[in-house]
Amino acid sequence: MKDVEKLFGTAVDEIDKTINHLNKVKDNLLASENQLRLANNKAEDLTINKLTKNSPSLKEQFKQLK
């Protein structure tokens, strides 16, 4: 009977470890989702004007075109 109790206890411990591991994976996925959302919002906010504003190399190129 002791063997059955030991196996049962071991099984419960393994289930607890698996649950903890899955919760950590879930938390990491949710954090990643949030980071991706923030990055996407920033990317959508970009414009050519914002990317090129005060660019010395672009100013020089436009100067050469004149």
Number of C-alpha atoms within 10 A of each C-alpha: 5 7 8 9 10 11 11 12 12 12 12 12 12 12 12 12 12 12 12 12 12 12 12 12 12 12 12 12 12 12 12 12 12 12 12 12 12 12 12 11 11 10 10 9 9 10 10 7 8 9 9 12 11 10 9 9 10 12 13 10 10 9 9 8 7 5
